[in-house]
Every structure is written in structure tokens, then in C-alpha cells.
Amino acid sequence: MQETNMGQGLWFILYLAYPRVVERNLTYRYWRNCPLLKARKLKKLEKQMDIASSYDEWSEAAQQHDELTGEKRWRQMDHTRQYDYAQIRLRLDKLRSLRARHDHQGLLFTLNEGIHGNMGGMGRHSLYNRAKFGTKTLIEQYIDEVDDSLRFLAELDDIDVQEKLDFFYRANICFGRSALMLSGGGVLGFYHLGVVKTLLEQGLLPRVISGSSAGSLVAGTLGTHSDKELERFYEPANVLTEAEREASVFTRMFFGANAQIDVGDLEKLIARMIPDMTFQEAYEKTGRQISISVAPAETHQRSRLLNAITSPNVYVRSAVMASCAVPGVFPPVMLMAKNQHGERQPYLPTRRWVDGSIADDLPAKRLQRLYSTNHYIVSMVNPVAIPFLNNDSNRGALNKALGTLGVGVGRELLNFYRGMVQDRSDTWPRFNMLMSSVHALVDQEYSGDINIVPRFRWYNPAKLLSHLSEKDLIDLMHGGERSTYPAVEAIRTCTKISRTMEEILQRFEQGDLRPDESEYHRPRTSRRRPAPTRADRQALREHHLHSGQVEKPAAAKSAAPRKKKATRGKSTIQRKPKVSRKPEGSRKVA
């Protein structure tokens, strides 16, 4: 009886407290969804992202921001008009089914038909700008599945080695590669160091890198130093010393000092940052394929892209010096190269070269022709392009359209006035050269697939070639790091497949998956790949030593006698045999 009374009393207390529990729950829900409180939290998270000292700190704040704004739910939902989600889901399920059923030939065929970066529109720029962290989960799952399938096929023994090599070489060219392009911008080039530091820490630095003007100095440094050696360039004390020396050069130059002395100081700066080696030697050391843009100082000439393919014997130092030679500030530069005896000699001695950003700041088309690149990461600090690229993702459609229209009208007006000046080239030669330089600057494309742009819209032109304080230098480097954080996940997602195929091909050519030379021949589609590095050749020698294989000379491969081939259009006449008196005549060799 007593227990019954206690139970009734407990239920009575709960009955009285129930309205208060409901009231508290409703109050919590209200304050949790309160617009004012939500706006304060979002502002606090955005401030944390702006001052983040590492990518982990930034990513944590970005994920909380997406959860609060509802973008996390947008990522988890497949449905959107921005891409063909049904096709991506269908292909994802098909790849998973083929792997589960061990249908290796079907898996190979399915990958063959859909191995490109914009399948179903999943490479659209807007898909990677809405959420702070990542894109659609379906896209990430599909790319991960393709990545796993490629690695699975590479180590599979049921498929012929030649068939696998043909597939990977063909897929590598079809999918393409990513390239990092570093623009010019005077002392703003220290911004590139922060960008490169973040990409290196995340393992996302592309092997194909181009640079012009200030970007050429960073590209040359990347191409001539290993990852371990690059760490000293990220120390503020070391960078500050280099910046002060460079600033003193520019300061004396602007205040009327002797131009030759300034050139000598700039050469010393480049010598401190870049070792004395050619493009081919730099590639053999680091494996990075760097390219440097230079512009001609004379008329009727075209700009050049210097690298290990187009100019393997040119010294990187001289190429960087030429690319940094601002017209009217530094004199034109003659390139230097190493001859067959290891001696320095002029390269194209009748030509002089100047700042590469004037003619080809971002050489995307040339990189595509040389390295099969089709995806470009741009670090842009050129003052000409910053006003048009800054905060592009936050601009409305109308503002973007008006900006594009304004740039187009400006280019057409420059073309009109340039045509008028060219008709009077004999009368106004200097004005004609000035108009040609301005036209070359404006008539370029300053954007890529992923743009890393500083937050400032305008930078004081007087500071571009002036002394940098310690605070300005550190702000530039940290600004480059923080500007790269929002693009890390997009770079990781868009370049994952190409990085995997590069790794697999490296394993097939010089690594653990390398087959015997008698089992395969290198496909023609591999001709765009550069020669192996010094480390690759050393690994190949060790492979031969451990396997007990002895390389046979080329002359001993075949014992069959060689047939002489006749020149096209000519006949080969046989000599008369000594036994016969009648001539045999002449016959053509097929």
C-alpha cells in the first residue's frame, strides 16, 4: 500500500513538472535557432577561420560553419541542378558491383569509358564554392571509388601487363594533369611562398609548375631544392633577410642609383636562392617540371617558355634573371647555357629577354601542349588582375557579367588604338612599343580552374618595388597560407585521380610493379612523359643488381643480318656476281 502511494506521488510530481520541461525544451530550440544568436556564432567562426594558424584549425571552424548554415546537409543530398547526380550515382553503384563480382574486364571497360574529370558536370566551379569545407558527398565517394579501382587494377595479376600499361598511359593523357602557375607581382611574390607551403604540407603540390617575374623566383627555388631544403625558406628570419636585401636593390634602383650595380645585387639574390644548375639537372634532382616565361626585348619576336623540354641546357638562374627584368627598370638579359663540355656559353646570343609576365603571365596553352595539363591552380598577385579576380565566388551574377563586359570592351578599345598606332609606327616608335606592352598585359587570361587570390583588392604601387617591413613580409606569407586553406579540399578532390595515376605509372616504370622488359613495350602514348630522374635510374640499377639481370648491349639483341634500306625514290643496284657474265639489272628494295 505504501509503495502504491509513493508511485502515485511520483506520477503527480511528473505531471506538475511536465509543462515546465516542455517550456524549457521549446526555449532551447528557440534560442538555438535564433537568427541573432546564429549570426553571432557564424561571425565568430568566420573570424576564427580568418586568423587560423594551421589548416587543421581552419578546417574545424569551417565544418562547424557548414553545420550551422545547413551546407553540411546540402553536401549529403545528391539532388541538385548543378550536375548529373543520377549518372554519377549509377556509375558509382556499377563500379562497386563490378569489384564485388570480380568482373575485372568489365571494371576495366567501365573505367575506360568514363575516366575524365568532368563526368556529369562534377567539375563545375560552383560545386566547390558553396560549402566552406568540401563538395557533394556523392562526388567525393565516386572519386574515391575510381581511385580504389585504379589501385586494385594496378596490382591485379589476372590482366595482362601490356593491357594494363596501355590503359594507364591512355587514361593518364585522357584525364590530364594539374599544374601550378605563379604570377608576377614584384615583392608580392612572397605571397607565393605561403601558398606553396600549404600545398606541400598537404601533399598537393603539382609536379608541373610555371612562374613569371616574381613567380619565376619561387618556381626556380621549388625546382632546384628538395622538400627538406625548402623548409629554410619558410623561416621568417631567413625570408626577412632575403626581403631586406631585395628591397634595398629596388630602393636604390628607384632613387637613381647605378643600374649595373642594381643588376649585380639582383644576381646575388637569385644566386642565394637558386643553385647553379640547368633545367635538366634541376629536374633530375627534384622531379619537378618547372617552366619560366620570358618575353622578347625586340619586336617581331614571341615569348618563350623555358623548361627541361624546350631548353634543357639553359641555366635556371639566367632564366629567372630574364623573367625578373622589368622593362625600363632592368636592362634586357641574355640567356646562358651549358654546352657539351660543361662550359657556360650564350644561348641565342643575338636575342635579349625581359619580364615574362608582360607577354605570358599564365602559360596554360603551352603547358598543355608540353605536359598534357588541363587543370590549373593559379596563385595570382599581379596588380593588373587582382581587382577582377578578388572575391569572385561572392559576387553576384550581374556583377560578374558587368565585369566581364567591361574587360571585353577595354580589350577591344586597346585593339582599335593599337591598330591606329601601328599605322604610324615609323612616326611614333616608342609610343607603339608602349601600346604593345599595355595590350599584351590586358589581353591575357588571368584565371584558372582554382584561383588563389589575396584578400586585398588594391595594393599601393609604390610598395611593389620598395622596402618590406617585417610585419608586411609575415602578413604576405600568412596571407598566402590562409588564402589557400579554402581551396585545399577542392584541390584534393579534383587532383586525386591524376595523382594516383602518376603514382601508378611511376611504380610501373621504376618501382615495385615494373615488369620484365621482354613482357611489354612502352606505348606510344607515353612519349609526353619526361625522361627518368637520377633517382629513377639509380633505382633501376639496384633492381637489375638484385634480380641478377644483365643488360645486353643493343647490338647483341638480334643475330639476324640487317637489311639495307634504300632511299625513297631511288633504286639499289646489286653488283654483278663474279661467276656470271650477265648483269642482273637493278631492283628496288621495298
DOTIBA-264896 format. One record per residue: residue in one letter; x, y, z of N, C-alpha, C, O in turn. Coordinates in steps of 0.2 Angstrom, whole numbers, plus 5000, padded with zeros to 4 digits. Layout:
AXYZXYZXYZXYZ ...
This chain:
M500449945000500050005000500450065000500350114997 Q501050065004501450125004501850134998501950184996 E502050074994502350084988501850114983502050154978 T501250094983500750124978500650194979500650234974 N500650224985500550294987501250324984501150384982 M501850294985502450334983502450334975502650384973 G502150284972502150284964501650344962501850374957 Q501050344965500650394963500850464965500750514961 G501250474970501550534972502050554966502150614964 L502450514964502950524959502650544952502850594949 W502150504950501750524944501450594945501450634940 F501250614951500950684952501450734951501350784948 I502050724954502650774953502850784946502950834943 L502850724942503050724935502550764931502650794926 Y501850754933501350784930501350864930501250904926 L501550884936501650954938502250984934502251044932 A502750944933503450974930503450964923503851004920 Y502950924920502950914913502950984909503250994904 P502451024910502451094907503051134907503251164902 R503451134913504051164913504551134909504951174906 V504551064908505051034904504951054897505451064893 V504351054895504151064888504351144886504551154881 E504251184891504351254890505151264890505351304885 R505551234894506251234893506451204887506951234884 N506251154884506451124878506251174872506651184868 L505651204872505451254867505951314867506151344862 T506151334873506551394874507251374871507551424868 Y507451314873508151294870508151294862508651314859 R507651264859507551264852507551334849507851344844 Y507151374853507151444850507751484850507951514845 W508151474856508751514856509351484852509751514849 R509251414850509751384846509651404839510151414835 N509051414837508851444830508751514830508451544825 C508951554835508851624835509251654829509851634829 P509051694825509451724819509951764822510551764819 L509851804827510351844830510951804833511551824832 L510751754837511251714840511651674835512251664835 K511351654830511651614824512151664820512651634819 A511951724819512351764816512951784820513551794817 R512951784826513551794831513951744830514551744830 K513751674831514151614830514451614823515051594823 L514151634818514451624811514951684811515551664808 K514851734813515351794813516051774817516551784815 K515851734823516451714827516851664823517451664824 L516551614820516851564816517251594810517751564809 E516951634807517251664801517951704804518451704800 K517851734810518451764812519051714814519651724813 Q518851654817519251604818519651584812520251564812 M519251574806519551554800519951604797520451584794 D519851664798520251724796520951724799521451744796 I520951704806521651714809521851644811522351634815 A521651594808521851524809522651514807522851544802 S523051484812523751474811523951414808524551404806 S523451364807523551304803522951284799522451304801 Y523051234795522451214791522051164795521351174794 D522251134800521851094805521351144808520751124809 E521651194811521251244815520651274810520151284812 W520851294804520451314799519851264797519251284797 S520051204796519551154794519051144799518451134798 E519251144806518751134811518251184811517651174812 A518451244811518051304811517551304804516951324805 A517851284799517451284793516951234793516351244791 Q517051174796516551124796515951144801515351124800 Q516151174807515651204811515251254808514651254809 H515551294803515151344800514651314795514151334794 D514851264791514451224787513851194790513251194788 E513951164796513451134800512951184803512351174803 L513151244804512751294807512351324801511751344802 T512651334795512251364790511851314786511451334781 G511951254787511551204783511851174777511551134773 E512451194776512851174770513051104771513151074766 K513151084777513351014778512750964775512950914772 R512150984776511550944774511550954766511350904763 W511751014763511751014756512250964753512150944748 R512850964756513350914754513150844754513250804749 Q512750824759512450754760511950734755511850674753 M511550784752511050774747511350774740511750814738 D511150714737511350714730511050764725511350784720 H510350774726509950814721510250884721510350924726 T510350904715510550974713510550984705510650934702 R510351044703510451054696511051074693511151074687 Q511551074697512251094695512651034692513151054689 Y512450974693512750924690512350864689511750864692 D512450814685512050754684512150704689512550654688 Y511850714695511950674700511750594699511950554702 A511250594695510950524693511450484690511550424691 Q511850514685512350474681512950454686513250404686 I513150504690513650494695513450434700513950394701 R512850434702512650384707512650314703512850264706 L512350314697512350254693513050224692513150164693 R513550264690514250244689514550224695514950174695 L514450254701514750234707514450164709514850124711 D513850154709513550084710513850034705513949974708 K513950044699514150004694514849984696515049924696 L515350034698516050014699516049974706516449924706 R515649984711515649944717515349874715515649824718 S514849864711514649804709515149764705515249704707 L515449794701516049754697516549734701516849674700 R516749774706517349754710517049694715517449644716 A516449694717516249644721516149584718516249524721 R515949584711515849524707516549494704516549444700 H517049534705517749514702517749514695518049474692 D517349554692517249564685517849614683517649674682 H518449594682518949634681518949664674519149724673 Q518749634669518749654662518149704661518249764658 G517649694665517049744665517249804669517049864667 L517649804674517949854678518349904673518349964673 L518849864670519249904665518949934660519049994658 F518449904657518049944652517650004654517650054651 T517349994660516950044663517450104665517250164664 L518050094667518450154669518750184662518850244662 N518750144657519050164651518550214648518750264645 E517850204649517350254646517250314650516850354647 G517450314656517250374660517850404664517650434669 I518450394662518950424665519150494663519650504660 H518750544665518950614664518650654670518150634673 G518950714670518750754676518150784677517950804682 N517750794672517150824672516550784670516050804667 M516550724673516050674671515350694675515350714681 G514850704671514250734673514250804676513750824679 G514750844674514750904676515050914683514950964686 M515350864686515550864693516150914694516350924700 G516450934689517050984689516851054689517251094689 R516151064689515951134689516151174695516251154701 H516351234694516651284699516251294705516451294710 S515551304703515151324709515051264714514851284719 L515151204712515051144717515551154722515551114727 Y516151184721516651184726516751254730517151264734 N516251304729516251364732515651374737515651424741 R515151334737514551344741514751324748514651374752 A514951264750515151254756515851274758516251274753 K516051284764516651304766517151244766517751254764 F516951184767517351134768517051074763516551044765 G517351064758517251004753516651024748516451074748 T516450974745515950974740515350924741515350894747 K514950904736514550854737514850784739515350764736 T514550754744514750684746514750634741515250594741 L514250634737514250594731514850594726515150544724 I515050654725515650674721516250644724516650614721 E516350654731516950634734516950554734517450524734 Q516350524735516350454735516550424729516850374728 Y516250454723516450424717517150434715517450384712 I517450484717518150494715518550444720519050414717 D518350434726518750384730518650314727519150274727 E518050304724517950234721518350224715518650174714 V518450274711518850274705519550264707519950224704 D519850304712520450294715520650224717521150194716 D520150194721520250124724520250074718520650024718 S519850084713519850044707520450044703520749994701 L520750104702521450104699521950074702522350034699 R521950084709522550044713522349974713522849934713 F521749954713521649874713521849844706522149794706 L521749884700521949854694522649854693522949814690 A523049904696523749904695524049844698524549824696 E523849824704524149764707523749694705523949644708 L523349694701522949634699523449594694523749624689 D523449524695523849484691523449454685523749424681 D522749454685522349424680522349454674522149424669 I522549524673522549564667523249564665523749574669 D523349554658524049564655524349624657524049684657 V525049624658525449684659525349734654525349794655 Q525449714648525349764642524749794642524649854640 E524149754643523549784643523449844648523149894647 K523749824654523649874660524049934658523849994660 L524649924655525049984654524750034648524750094649 D524449994643524150034638523550074641523450134639 F523150044646522650084649522850144653522550194653 F523350134657523550184662523950244658523850304660 Y524350224653524550284649524050324645524050384645 R523550284642523050314639522550354644522350414642 A522450324649522050364654522350424657522050474659 N523050424658523450474660523350534656523250594658 I523350524649523350584645522650604644522450664643 C522150554644521450574644521250614650520850664649 F521350594656521150634662521550704662521350754665 G522250694660522650754661522950764668522950724672 R523350824668523750834674523550904677523350944673 S523750914683523650984686524351024686524850994686 A524351084685524951124685524751184690524251214691 L525351214693525351274697525651324694526251324691 M525251384693525551444689525651494694525151514697 L526251524695526351584699526451644695526851644691 S526051694697526051754693526651804695526951794700 G526751854691527151914693526851964698526251964699 G527252004701526952054706527452084710527252104716 G528052094708528552124712528652094719528752034719 V528752124725528852104731528252064734528352024739 L527652064730527152024732527251954731526851914733 G527751934727527951864726528051824732528051764732 F528251854738528251824744527651794746527651744750 Y527051814743526451784745526451714742526051664745 H526751694736526851634734527151584738526951524738 L527551604743527951554747527351524752527451474754 G526951564754526351544759525951494755525751444758 V525751504749525351464745525751394744525451344745 V526351394742526751334741526851294748526851234748 K526951334753527051294760526451254762526451204764 T525851284761525251244762525151184758524951134760 L525251194751525151144747525651084748525551024748 L526351104750526751054752526551014758526650954759 E526351054763526151014769525550974768525550914772 Q525150984764524550944762524750884757524250844755 G525350884754525450844749525150854742524950804739 L524950914741524550934735524950974730524650994725 L525650984731526051024726526050984719526350934719 P525851014714525950984707526650974705527051014708 R526850934701527450924698527650974693528150994691 V527050994689527151044684527051114687526551134690 I527551154687527551224690527851274685528351264682 S527451334684527751384680527751454684527351454689 G528151494682528251564685528451614681528851604676 S528251674682528451734678528651784683528251794688 S529151824681529351884685529451864692529951814694 A529151884697529251864704529051794705529351764709 G528551774701528451694702528951654699529051594702 S529351674695529951634692530451624698530751574698 L530551674702531051664708530751604712531151564715 V530151604714529851554718529851484714530051434717 A529651484708529751424704530451394703530551334704 G530851444702531551414702531851384708532251344708 T531651414714531851394720531451324721531851274724 L530851314719530551244720530851194716530951134718 G531051214710531351164705532051144707532251094704 T532451184711533151164712533251144719533851134721 H532751134723532851114730532351064732531751064730 S532551014736532150964739531650984744531751044746 D531150944746530650964751531050984757530851034761 K531550944759531950964765532251024765532251064770 E532551044759532951104758532451164758532751224760 L531851154756531451214756531151234763530951294763 E531251204768531051224774531351284777531051324781 R531951294775532351354777532051424774532151474777 F531751414769531451474765530751494769530551554768 Y530551454773529851474777530051504784529551524787 E530651504786530851534792530751614791531051634787 P530451644795530351724795530951754795531051804791 A531451734799532151764799532451764793532751814790 N532551704790532851694783532551734778532851764774 V531851734777531551764772531551844773531651874768 L531551864779531651934780532351964778532352014775 T532851924779533451944777533551954769533751994767 E533251904766533151904759532751964756532951994751 A532251974760531752034758532152094759532052144754 E532452104764532852164765533352184760533452234757 R533752124758534252134753533952154746534152194742 E533352114745533052134738532752204738532752234733 A532452224744532152294744532652344744532552394740 S533252334746533752384746533952394738534152444736 V533952334735534152344727533552384724533752424720 F532952374725532452404722532452484724532252524720 T532552494731532552564733533152604730532952654727 R533752574729534252614726534152624718534252674715 M533752574716533652574709533152634707533252664702 F532652644712532152694710532352764712532152814709 F532952764716533152834718533752854714534152894716 G533852824708534352844703535052814704535552854702 A535152764707535752734708536052704702535652704697 N536652684702536952654696536552584694536452544698 A536252584687535952524685536352454686536052404687 Q536952464684537352404684537452374691537452314691 I537552414695537652394702536952354705537052304708 D536452384703535752354705535652284702535452244705 V535852284695535852214692536352164696536152104696 G536852184698537352144701537052124708537152064709 D536752164711536452144718535852094717535752054720 L535452104711534952064710535151994708534951944710 E535751994704536051924703536251894709536251834709 K536551924714536751894720536151864724536251814727 L535551904724534951874727534751814724534651764727 I534751814717534551754714535051694715534851634715 A535651714715536151664717536151634724536251574725 R535851674728535751644735535251594735535251554740 M534651604731534051564732534051514727533751464728 I534451514721534451464716535151434715535551484713 P535251374715535951344714536051354706535651364702 D536751344705536951354698536851284694537351244694 M536251274691536151214688535651224682535251274682 T535651184677535251194671534551164673534451134678 F534051174668533451144669533451074669533051044673 Q533851034665533850964665534150944672533850894675 E534650974674534950954681534450964687534450924691 A534051014686533551034691533050974691532850954697 Y532850954686532350904685532550834688532250804691 E533150824686533450764689533550764696533550704699 K533650814699533750824707533050814710532950784715 T532550854708531950864712531350824708530850804712 G531350814702530750784698530250834697529750814694 R530350894699529850944697529950974690530550994689 Q529450984686529551014679529351084680528751104679 I529851124681529751194681529751234674530151204670 S529451284673529451324667529451394669529051414673 I529851434665529951504667529751544660530051524655 S529351594661529151634655529651694654529851724659 V529851704648530251764646529951794640529651764636 A529951864640529751904634530351934630530851944633 P530251934624530751964619530852044620530352074621 A531452064620531552134621531552174614531452234613 E531552134608531552164602530852144599530452104601 T530652184594530052174590530052114585530652094584 H529552094583529452034578529751974582529951924578 Q529751964588529851904592529351884596528951924598 R529351824598528751794603529151774609529651764610 S528651774614528951754621529051674621528851644616 R529451654626529651584626529551564633529551594638 L529451494633529351454640529951414640530051364637 L530351424645531051394646530851334651530651344657 N531051274649531051214654531451164652531851174647 A531451104655531851044653531751014646532150974644 I531151034643531051004637531251054631531551034626 T531051114632531251164627531951194627532251204622 S532251194633532851224634533251184640533351214645 P533451124639533651084645534351114647534551104653 N534751144643535451164644535451234647536051254649 V534951274647534951344650534951344657534651294660 Y535351384660535451394667534751424670534451474667 V534551394675533951424679534051494681533551534681 R534651504683534751574686534651624680534351674682 S534951614675534851664669534151674667533951724665 A533751614667533051624665532651664670532251704668 V532851654677532451694682532651764681532251814682 M533351774680533551844679533251884674533051944674 A533151844668532751874662532051884664531751934662 S531751844667531051844669530851904674530351934674 C531351924678531351974683531552044680531452094683 A531752044674532052114671531452154669531252154663 V531152194673530652244672530852294666531352324668 P530552294661530752344656530752424659530252444662 G531252454657531352524660531652524667531852584669 V531652474670531952464677532652424676533152454679 F532652364673533252324672533352324665532952324661 P533952314663534152304656533952234654533952194658 P533852224647533752154645534352114646534852134647 V534152044647534651994649534751944643534251924640 M535351924643535551874638535551804642535951804647 L535251754639535251694642535851654642536251664637 M536051614647536651574647536451504647536051484651 A536951454644536851384644537451354645537951384645 K537451284646537951244647538051194641537651164639 N538651204638538751164632538951094633538951074639 Q539151054628539350984629539950974633540150914635 H540451024634541051024638540951044645541451044649 G540351064647540151084653540351164654540451184660 E540451194649540651264649540051314648539551294645 R540051374651539551424650539651454643540151474641 Q539051464640539151504634538451534633537951514635 P538351584629537751624627537251574624537451534619 Y536651584625536051544622535651594618535451644621 L535651584612535451634607535751704608535351754610 P536351714607536751774608536451834605536651894608 T536151834600535851894596535151914600534951964597 R534951884604534251894607534351914615534851894618 R533951964617533851984624533151974626532651984622 W533051964633532451944635532251994642532752014645 V531652004643531352044648530852004652530751944651 D530452044656529952014661529451974657529151994652 G529351914660528951864656528251874657527851854653 S528051914663527351924664527051974659526451984659 I527452014655527152064650526852024645526352044642 A527151964643526851934637526451874639525951854635 D526651834644526351774645526351754653526851714655 D525951794657526051784664525851714666526151684670 L525251684663525051614664525051574658524551574654 P525551534657525651504650525251434650525551384649 A524651444651524251374651524251334645524351274645 K524151374639524151334632524851304631524851244629 R525351334633526051304631526151244636526451194634 L525951244642525951194647525551134645525751074646 Q524951144642524551094640524851054634524850994633 R525251094629525551064624526151024626526250964623 L526551044631527151014633527050954638527350904638 Y526550964643526450914648525750884649525650854654 S525350894644524650874644524250894650523950854653 T524350954652523950984658523351014656523251044650 N522851004660522151034658521851054664521251074664 H522151054670521851084676522451134679522951114680 Y522251194681522651244683522551274689521951294691 I523051274694522951314700523351374700523951374698 V523051434701523351494699523451534706522951544710 S524051554708524251594713524351664710524851674707 M523851714711523851774707523951834712523651844717 V524551874711524651934714524851994710525052044712 N524651974703524852034698524352084699523752074699 P524552154701524052204702523552214696523052244698 V523752204690523352214685522752164685522152184683 A522752104688522252054688521852054695521252024695 I522152074700521852064707521152094707520752064710 P521052164705520352194705519852154702519252154704 F520052114697519552074693519452004696518851974694 L519851974700519851914702519651904709519351854712 N519751964713519651954720518851944722518451974719 N518751904727518051884729517651864724517051884724 D517851824719517451814713516851764715516351774712 S516951724720516451674722515851714725515351684725 N516051774728515551804732515151864728514651894730 R515351874722515051924718514451894714514351834713 G513951934713513351914710513451904703513951924700 A512851874700512951864693512951924689513351924683 L512551974691512552034687513252074688513552094683 N513552074693514252104694514752064690515252094687 K514751994690515151964686515151974678515551984675 A514451984676514351994669514552064667514852074662 L514452114672514752184670515452184670515752224666 G515752144675516552144675516852114669517252144666 T516552064666516752034660516652074654517052084650 L516052114654515952154648516352214648516652234643 G516552244654517052294655517752274652518052314649 V517952214654518652194652518652184644519052204641 G518052154642518052144634518052214630518352214625 V517652264633517652324630518352364630518552394625 G518652354636519352384636519852354631520252384629 R519752284631520252254626520152274619520552284615 E519452284617519352304610519552374609519752394603 L519452424614519752484613520452484612520752524608 L520852444616521552444615521752414608522252444605 N521352364606521552344599521452394594521852404589 F520952434595520752494590521352544590521652564585 Y521552564596522052614596522752584594523152624592 R522852524596523452494594523552494586524052504584 G522952474583522952474576523152544573523552544568 M522852594576523052664573523752684574524052714570 V524052664580524752674582525152634577525752664575 Q525052574576525452534571525452564564526052554561 D524952594562524952634555525552684555525752704550 R525652714561526152774562526752744566527052784569 S526952684565527452654569528152694567528552704572 D528252714561528852754560528852824563529352844565 T528252854564528252914567528252914575528652954578 W527952864578527952854585528152794587527752744589 P528852774587529052714588529052694596528852634598 R529152744600529152724607528452724610528252674614 F528052764607527352754609527052694607526552664610 N527252664601527052604598527252544603526852504604 M527852544605528052494610527752494616527552444619 L527552554619527152564625526452534624526252494628 M526152554619525452524617525452444616525052414619 S526052424613526052354613526152314619525852264621 S526552344624526652314631525952324635525752274638 V525552374634524952384638524452334635524052304639 H524452324628523952274625524152204627523652164629 A524752194628524952124630524752104637524552054639 L524852154641524652154648523852134649523652094653 V523452174645522752174646522452114642521952084645 D522752094637522452044633522651974635522651924631 Q522851964641522951894644522451874648521951904650 E522451804649521951774653522251764660522751724661 Y521951794665522251794672521951744677521951754683 S521551694675521251654679521351584677521551564671 G521251534682521251464681520651424683520151454684 D520751364684520151324687520051334694519551334697 I520651344698520651364705521051424706521651414705 N520851474708521151544709521251554716520851554720 I521951564718522151584725522351654725522851674722 V521951704727521951774726522051804733521651784738 P522451854734522451894741521851924742521451944738 R521651944748521051974750521052044749520452074748 F521652084748521652154747521452164739521652124735 R521052214738520852224731521352274728521452274721 W521752314732522152364729522852364733522752364739 Y523352364730524052374734524352434731524452444725 N524652464736525052534734525552514729526052474731 P525552544723526052534718526752554721527252524718 A526852604725527452624727527852564732528452564732 K527452524734527752464738527952404734528252364737 L527752404728527852344724528652334723528852274723 L529052384723529752384722530052424728530552464726 S529852414734530152454739530252414745530152354745 H530552444750530752404756530152374760529652404761 L530152314762529652274766529852274773530452254775 S529352294777529452284784529352214786529152174782 E529552194792529452134795528752114795528552054793 K528352154797527652144798527352134791526952094790 D527552174786527252164779527452094776527052064773 L528052074777528352014775527951954778527651914774 I527851954784527451904788526751904786526451844785 D526451964785525751964783525651934776525151904774 L526151944771526151924764526151844765525751814761 M526651814768526651744769526051714772525851664769 H525851734778525251714781524651724777524151684777 G524651774773524051784769524051734763523451714761 G524651714761524651664756524351594759524051554755 E524551584765524351514768523651514769523251474767 R523351574772522651574774522251584767521651554767 S522451614762522051614756522051544752521651524748 T522551494754522551434751522051384755521851334752 Y521951394761521551344765520851334762520751274762 P520451384760519851364757519851324751519351294749 A520451324747520551294741520851224742520851184737 V521051204748521351144749520951084747521151034743 E520351074750519851024748519651014741519650964738 A519551074738519451074730520051044727519951004722 I520651064728521251044725521350964726521550924722 R521250944733521250874734520750834730520950774728 T520150854730519650814726519750814719519750764715 C519950874716520050874708520650844706520650824700 T521150834710521850814708521950744710522450714709 K521550714714521650644717521750594712522250554712 I521350594706521450534701522050544697522450494696 S522250604696522850614692523450604696523950574693 R523450624702524050604707524050524708524650504708 T523550494708523550424708523850384702524250344703 M523650414696523950384690524650404689525050354687 E524850454691525550474691525950424696526550404694 E525750414702526050364706526050294703526550264704 I525550274700525550204697526050194692526350154691 L526050244687526450244682527250244684527650214681 Q527350284689528050284692528250214695528750194694 R527750184698527850114700527950064694528350024695 F527650074689527650034683528350044680528649994677 E528550104680529250124676529850114680530350084678 Q529850124686530450124691530350094697530750094701 G529750074699529550044706529449974706529749934702 D529049954711528949884713528549844707528549784707 L528149884703527749854698528049844691527749824687 R528649864691529049864685529149794682529449754686 P528849774676528949704674529549694670529949744669 D529749634668530249624664530249654657529649664654 E530749684654530749714648530449674642530249694637 S530549604643530349564637529549554637529249524633 E529249574643528549564643528049614641527449614640 Y528449674639528049734637528449774633529049774633 H528049824629528449884626528049944628527449944629 R528449994629528150064631527750094625527950094620 P527050104627526650134622526850194619527150234623 R526550214613526750274610526450334614526650394614 T525850324618525550374622526050404628525850454631 S526550364629526950384634527550434632527950454636 R527550454626528050504624528050564627528550604627 R527550594630527550654633527750654640527850714643 R527950594642528250594649528950604648529250584644 P529250644653529950664653530450604654530150554656 A531050614653531550564655531550544662531450594666 P531750484664531850474671532350514675532850534672 T532250524681532650564685533250524687533350464686 R533750554691534350524693534150474698534450414698 A533650484702533450434707533150374704533150324706 D532750394699532450334695532950284692532850224692 R533450314689533950274686534350234691534550174690 Q534450264697534850234702534450174705534650114706 A533750184705533350134707533250074702533250014704 L533350094696533350044691533949994691533949934690 R534550034692535149994693535149944699535349884698 E534849964704534849924710534349864709534449814711 H533849884705533349824703533749774699533649714700 H534149794694534449744690534949704694535049644693 L535349744699535849704703535549654707535749594708 H534949674710534649624715534249564711534249514714 S534049584705533649524701534149484697533949434695 G534849504697535349464693535349474686535649434682 Q534949524683534849534676535449574674535749624677 V535749564668536249594665536049624659535749594654 E536149694658535849724652536349704646536949714646 K536049684641536349664635536449724631536049774630 P537049734627537149784623536649784617536349734615 A536449844614535949844609536149804603535749784599 A536849804601537049764595536949694596536949654591 A536949664602536849594603536149564604536049504605 K535649614603534949594604534749544598534349504600 S534949554592534749514587535349494583535849524581 A535349424581535849394577535749394570536149384566 A535149414568534949424561535349474557535449524560 P535549464551535849514547535449574546534849564544 R535649634546535249694544535149704536535649684533 K534649724535534449734528534549814526534249854530 K534849824521534949894520534349924516534049894512 K534149984519533550014516533750064511534250104512 A533450064505533550114500533250184502532750184505 T533550234499533250304500532650304496532550274490 R532150344498531550344495531550374488531950434487 G531350344483531350374476531950354472532050364466 K532450314476533050294472533050214472532750184476 S533450184468533550114467534250094470534650134469 T534250034472534850004474535049954469534749904468 I535649964466535949914461536449864464536949884468 Q536249804463536749744465537349744461537249754455 R537849724464538449714460538449644456538049594458 K538749644450538749584447539149524450539649534453 P538849464450539249414453539849394448539849404442 K540349374451540949354448540849294443541249284438 V540449254445540349194441539949204435540149174430 S539449244435539049264429539249324425539549374428 R539249324419539449374415538849424413538949484411 K538249394414537649444413537449484419537449454424 P537349544417537049584423536349564425535949554421 E536249574432535649554434535149614434534549604436 G535349674432534949734432534849764439535249744444 S534449804439534349844446533649824449533149804445 R533549824455532949814458532849854464533349874467 K532249874465532049924471531949884477531649834477 V532249904483532149874489531449904492531349964492 A531049864494530349884497530449914504530049934507 
